[in-house]
């Protein structure tokens, strides 16, 4: 169930009579605040009469003067997908169009389907659905990552855009056996305090050494100063080892440049690349951008690498 607060139509376009609504008691309000996904419609044109009747003019419940009143009405929507385009399944945003039978679609989909409704084959893309647009403009949604520290609220149509750049997207702890899920910042602090010594510490711009056994797939790195977490991925293939370094962090974080040196019997192989920023499950190694370390650089069933990760300053 998704909590949604609906305020109605603005500019006098709503119903002529306003039905009084009872305010939720304190226990219900506290329970609602714990809902993972919260929508709040902020259109002030329809309000709760009980709040107006009992609250003094220009004063809030704490007695402080205020110029506006909370007019939202909490309701529940059992299927939040009704706010998504039924064709591309992305959140609807204005302009929203409807066919003569009331089926709706976003403007980009109307172009892709050549203005023919996929539900009834009637023309679509010419008549705006103003009612849905008003609802979308009024909805304010809390971030799905609110439990991990995000305090942002935004229009429902901006949901995907926000989630893509949200710095609080949860990540899994890379330590074996630890099931902690937290934001990348909290995860770095957690790893520093709870898993001291389990990862290889390093300093930006200086070479350090890691050693892979033939069946080892990952090594966790942590920078000593900013505590950023990195993962060295190694996949053994017929021609050698495919190596890639990723950084656990939010997508707005800039990529780090790194160098890998492999030495064996007087031969030196120098490879350069940029880290892949990863979120969520750290074990999901990047699907591309691997660097190949030929089998000839293996010694005593081990792969020894000298790595330097450059700072972003």
Backbone torsions as a table, in degrees:
resi	resn	phi	psi	omega
1	UNK	NA	139.6	-179.9
2	UNK	-115.4	128.4	178.3
3	UNK	-79.8	134.1	179.7
4	UNK	-139.6	138.8	178.7
5	UNK	-111.8	116.2	-174.0
6	UNK	-108.3	132.4	-177.7
7	UNK	-109.6	-8.5	176.0
8	UNK	95.1	-161.8	-175.6
9	UNK	-93.3	151.0	176.7
10	UNK	-102.4	-179.7	176.0
11	UNK	56.3	31.9	175.0
12	UNK	72.8	17.5	-177.4
13	UNK	-93.6	0.0	-177.5
14	UNK	-84.5	-170.9	-179.5
15	UNK	-62.6	153.9	-178.1
16	UNK	-77.1	-29.0	178.3
17	UNK	-108.7	141.1	-178.7
18	UNK	-109.5	125.0	-176.2
19	UNK	-88.4	126.4	178.7
20	UNK	-62.0	140.9	178.8
21	UNK	-120.7	140.4	176.7
22	UNK	-82.6	140.9	177.6
23	UNK	-74.8	146.6	176.5
24	UNK	-71.8	145.7	179.6
25	UNK	-75.1	173.2	-173.0
26	UNK	-62.4	-36.5	-178.8
27	UNK	-66.6	-40.0	179.5
28	UNK	-66.9	-38.9	179.3
29	UNK	-64.4	-40.7	179.1
30	UNK	-65.1	-37.1	178.2
31	UNK	-67.7	-38.3	-179.8
32	UNK	-64.9	-33.1	-178.5
33	UNK	-66.5	-18.3	-179.8
34	UNK	-91.1	-0.8	177.5
35	UNK	-66.1	134.3	-173.3
36	UNK	-65.5	-45.1	179.9
37	UNK	-114.0	120.4	-176.5
38	UNK	-124.3	129.2	172.9
39	UNK	-108.9	141.4	174.6
40	UNK	-135.5	122.2	178.1
41	UNK	-93.2	128.1	-169.3
42	UNK	-106.7	11.0	175.9
43	UNK	-64.0	117.9	-173.2
44	UNK	-87.3	8.4	-172.5
45	UNK	-74.5	-22.5	178.2
46	UNK	-121.4	132.6	-175.1
47	UNK	-131.3	-176.7	177.2
48	UNK	-99.3	118.1	-175.4
49	UNK	-65.1	-35.3	-177.5
50	UNK	-62.1	-39.3	178.1
51	UNK	-62.9	-40.1	-178.8
52	UNK	-70.4	-36.0	-176.2
53	UNK	-71.5	-32.5	-173.7
54	UNK	-100.3	-18.8	-179.1
55	UNK	-91.2	135.3	178.0
56	UNK	-66.6	153.6	-179.0
57	UNK	-59.2	138.5	175.9
58	UNK	55.5	35.3	177.7
59	UNK	-141.9	144.7	176.3
60	UNK	-95.1	-175.6	-175.6
61	UNK	-67.1	-18.5	179.2
62	UNK	-92.3	1.8	178.8
63	UNK	90.2	-2.2	-178.5
64	UNK	-84.7	145.6	-179.3
65	UNK	-68.2	142.1	178.4
66	UNK	-148.6	154.6	-177.1
67	UNK	-100.0	-4.2	-179.4
68	UNK	-142.4	161.9	-179.6
69	UNK	-121.0	151.6	177.1
70	UNK	-76.0	112.1	-175.8
71	UNK	-111.2	12.1	-177.8
72	UNK	-74.2	151.4	-180.0
73	UNK	-121.1	113.9	-178.5
74	UNK	-75.5	128.3	173.9
75	UNK	-137.0	175.9	-179.2
76	UNK	-121.9	139.4	175.8
77	UNK	-115.2	118.9	-176.6
78	UNK	-76.5	-21.1	-178.4
79	UNK	-133.5	90.2	-178.8
80	UNK	-66.4	-10.7	179.6
81	UNK	-67.2	-12.7	177.9
82	UNK	-65.6	-16.5	178.4
83	UNK	-91.7	5.7	178.0
84	UNK	-107.2	153.1	175.5
85	UNK	-64.5	132.7	-177.1
86	UNK	-75.9	-4.1	-179.9
87	UNK	-101.9	-54.3	-178.6
88	UNK	-97.3	-10.2	178.5
89	UNK	63.3	20.0	173.9
90	UNK	-93.2	156.1	177.9
91	UNK	-56.9	133.9	179.2
92	UNK	-66.9	143.7	173.9
93	UNK	-145.8	151.9	-178.3
94	UNK	-65.2	141.8	2.3
95	UNK	-84.0	142.9	176.2
96	UNK	-111.6	133.3	-176.8
97	UNK	-113.5	156.6	178.0
98	UNK	-136.5	149.7	175.5
99	UNK	-87.2	-177.7	-177.9
100	UNK	-67.2	-21.5	178.1
101	UNK	-93.0	3.5	175.2
102	UNK	91.6	0.6	176.2
103	UNK	-71.3	139.7	-174.8
104	UNK	-115.4	158.6	178.1
105	UNK	-158.6	154.3	177.1
106	UNK	-76.2	163.7	-173.8
107	UNK	-64.1	-38.4	-179.3
108	UNK	-66.3	-36.1	179.1
109	UNK	-71.2	-32.4	178.1
110	UNK	-60.0	-36.6	177.9
111	UNK	-69.8	-43.1	-176.9
112	UNK	-65.8	-34.3	-179.2
113	UNK	-93.3	11.8	176.6
114	UNK	56.2	41.2	173.9
115	UNK	57.4	34.5	175.3
116	UNK	-124.2	118.2	-176.1
117	UNK	-60.6	126.3	-179.4
118	UNK	-71.9	-14.7	-179.1
119	UNK	-84.0	-42.6	-174.2
120	UNK	-131.9	-0.3	178.1
121	UNK	68.1	13.5	175.5
122	UNK	-80.8	158.7	178.0
123	UNK	-61.0	140.3	178.0
124	UNK	-143.5	147.3	-179.5
125	UNK	113.0	8.3	-177.5
126	UNK	-119.1	-30.3	-178.7
127	UNK	-108.5	121.9	178.8
128	UNK	-74.0	145.2	174.0
129	UNK	-100.0	86.8	-173.7
130	UNK	-64.9	-33.8	-177.9
131	UNK	-62.2	-47.9	179.1
132	UNK	-64.6	-38.6	179.7
133	UNK	-62.1	-39.2	178.2
134	UNK	-66.3	-39.4	177.6
135	UNK	-63.1	-46.0	-178.6
136	UNK	-63.3	-39.0	179.2
137	UNK	-67.4	-27.7	-175.7
138	UNK	-88.0	-21.1	-175.2
139	UNK	-74.7	130.5	170.0
140	UNK	-117.4	127.7	-173.3
141	UNK	-117.1	138.3	173.3
142	UNK	-82.4	151.6	-176.8
143	UNK	-66.7	137.5	175.4
144	UNK	-59.9	-17.4	178.9
145	UNK	-94.8	22.0	-178.7
146	UNK	-59.9	-34.4	179.4
147	UNK	-67.2	-15.3	-179.5
148	UNK	-106.4	10.2	171.5
149	UNK	117.6	-7.4	-177.8
150	UNK	-79.1	128.5	-179.2
151	UNK	-108.6	7.8	-175.2
152	UNK	-73.7	144.0	168.0
153	UNK	-123.6	149.5	-173.5
154	UNK	-158.9	165.6	175.7
155	UNK	-65.0	148.6	-178.0
156	UNK	-59.3	-34.3	-179.4
157	UNK	-66.5	-17.1	179.5
158	UNK	-96.5	8.4	-174.3
159	UNK	-58.2	-53.4	-177.9
160	UNK	-63.8	-39.2	179.9
161	UNK	-62.5	-42.8	179.4
162	UNK	-68.4	-45.8	-177.7
163	UNK	-61.5	-31.3	179.5
164	UNK	-65.1	-36.1	-175.6
165	UNK	-106.2	1.2	-176.1
166	UNK	-64.9	126.7	-178.2
167	UNK	-79.9	-4.2	-178.6
168	UNK	-102.6	12.8	177.6
169	UNK	-58.8	126.5	-173.7
170	UNK	-67.1	143.7	177.3
171	UNK	-126.2	151.7	179.6
172	UNK	-89.2	143.1	177.9
173	UNK	-65.4	131.0	-177.9
174	UNK	-78.7	-4.8	179.7
175	UNK	-75.6	130.4	-178.4
176	UNK	-59.9	128.7	178.5
177	UNK	90.4	-8.2	179.1
178	UNK	-97.1	128.2	-176.8
179	UNK	-105.6	17.8	179.8
180	UNK	-65.7	136.5	173.3
181	UNK	-124.9	123.8	-176.1
182	UNK	-154.9	173.6	174.0
183	UNK	-65.8	160.0	-176.3
184	UNK	-60.5	-35.8	178.9
185	UNK	-66.2	-48.3	178.5
186	UNK	-65.4	-33.8	179.9
187	UNK	-65.3	-39.2	178.2
188	UNK	-62.8	-43.2	178.2
189	UNK	-65.6	-41.8	178.5
190	UNK	-59.8	-46.1	-177.8
191	UNK	-64.7	-36.7	-179.5
192	UNK	-65.1	-35.3	-175.0
193	UNK	-95.2	-35.2	-173.8
194	UNK	-96.9	-21.6	-176.2
195	UNK	-126.5	43.4	-179.6
196	UNK	-61.6	128.9	177.9
197	UNK	89.1	-9.1	-178.4
198	UNK	-84.1	-19.2	178.1
199	UNK	-113.1	164.7	177.4
200	UNK	-87.8	119.3	179.0
201	UNK	-86.9	147.3	-179.6
202	UNK	-150.1	172.5	177.0
203	UNK	-124.7	137.0	179.2
204	UNK	-53.5	145.9	173.4
205	UNK	71.2	8.8	177.5
206	UNK	-124.7	141.1	178.9
207	UNK	-73.1	143.1	174.2
208	UNK	-142.2	163.3	-172.2
209	UNK	-113.8	136.7	171.1
210	UNK	-126.8	150.4	-178.9
211	UNK	-128.4	121.7	177.0
212	UNK	-99.7	133.5	166.2
213	UNK	-81.6	167.7	-173.7
214	UNK	-63.1	-29.8	-177.8
215	UNK	-102.4	5.6	-179.4
216	UNK	-87.2	134.6	-174.9
217	UNK	-109.1	-26.7	-177.7
218	UNK	-140.8	149.9	170.4
219	UNK	-134.2	130.5	-179.0
220	UNK	-89.5	133.6	177.3
221	UNK	-117.4	147.1	174.1
222	UNK	-140.8	127.4	179.9
223	UNK	-73.6	137.7	-171.9
224	UNK	-69.3	-29.6	-172.9
225	UNK	-92.7	-52.1	-178.1
226	UNK	-99.0	-2.4	175.0
227	UNK	66.1	14.5	176.7
228	UNK	-61.2	141.1	-178.4
229	UNK	-101.1	136.0	177.3
230	UNK	-128.1	153.9	177.0
231	UNK	-124.9	127.1	171.9
232	UNK	-94.9	115.7	179.0
233	UNK	-97.6	137.6	177.8
234	UNK	-139.5	121.0	177.7
235	UNK	-117.7	122.4	-178.7
236	UNK	-80.5	124.7	178.0
237	UNK	-123.4	176.3	-177.1
238	UNK	-61.9	-38.7	-177.7
239	UNK	-85.2	-14.2	-178.7
240	UNK	157.0	-153.0	179.8
241	UNK	-109.2	132.0	175.3
242	UNK	-91.5	115.3	-173.3
243	UNK	-115.1	138.8	179.0
244	UNK	-150.6	140.1	176.8
245	UNK	-111.0	129.3	176.9
246	UNK	-121.9	158.2	-179.8
247	UNK	-117.4	131.0	176.8
248	UNK	-82.5	115.6	-178.6
249	UNK	-177.8	-179.1	179.0
250	UNK	-82.0	156.6	-171.2
251	UNK	-66.8	-20.0	178.4
252	UNK	-75.9	-9.1	178.5
253	UNK	-72.0	134.0	179.8
254	UNK	-70.5	149.1	179.2
255	UNK	-71.2	148.3	177.7
256	UNK	-98.3	137.6	173.5
257	UNK	-84.4	141.8	178.9
258	UNK	-142.0	160.0	177.2
259	UNK	-125.1	143.4	176.3
260	UNK	-125.3	127.7	177.1
261	UNK	-115.2	126.5	175.2
262	UNK	-118.7	127.5	-178.0
263	UNK	-123.2	140.3	176.0
264	UNK	-161.0	119.9	177.1
265	UNK	52.0	49.5	176.5
266	UNK	83.0	-6.7	178.0
267	UNK	-95.7	139.1	179.9
268	UNK	-126.3	129.1	177.5
269	UNK	-115.0	124.0	-179.2
270	UNK	-114.4	123.3	-179.8
271	UNK	-125.6	144.8	-179.9
272	UNK	-130.7	146.6	177.1
273	UNK	-165.1	-171.6	177.4
274	UNK	-122.0	145.1	-179.8
275	UNK	-66.3	148.8	172.0
276	UNK	-94.7	127.1	177.6
277	UNK	-80.6	123.1	-176.7
278	UNK	-122.1	150.0	175.1
279	UNK	-135.0	168.7	179.3
280	UNK	78.3	-129.9	-177.9
281	UNK	-77.4	113.5	-175.8
282	UNK	-64.0	-26.7	-174.8
283	UNK	-72.2	-11.6	178.7
284	UNK	-77.0	91.2	-177.1
285	UNK	-65.9	147.6	176.5
286	UNK	-54.9	141.9	-176.4
287	UNK	-83.2	-10.9	179.8
288	UNK	-143.0	173.8	177.8
289	UNK	80.9	17.3	178.7
290	UNK	-73.2	151.9	174.9
291	UNK	-105.7	134.1	-176.5
292	UNK	-92.8	122.6	172.0
293	UNK	-103.0	109.5	-175.8
294	UNK	-59.2	153.6	-178.1
295	UNK	-59.6	-25.8	-179.7
296	UNK	-64.2	-12.5	-179.7
297	UNK	-96.0	8.8	175.3
298	UNK	-86.6	139.1	175.6
299	UNK	-135.3	130.6	178.5
300	UNK	53.1	42.0	177.4
301	UNK	60.7	26.8	177.7
302	UNK	-133.5	152.9	175.5
303	UNK	-117.0	112.8	-179.2
304	UNK	-100.9	124.9	-177.6
305	UNK	-125.8	138.2	169.9
306	UNK	-101.7	126.2	-173.4
307	UNK	-123.2	141.2	172.0
308	UNK	-133.1	120.4	176.0
309	UNK	-103.6	123.7	-174.9
310	UNK	-85.3	143.4	177.6
311	UNK	-72.3	164.1	-179.1
312	UNK	-94.8	6.2	-179.5
313	UNK	-89.4	NA	NA
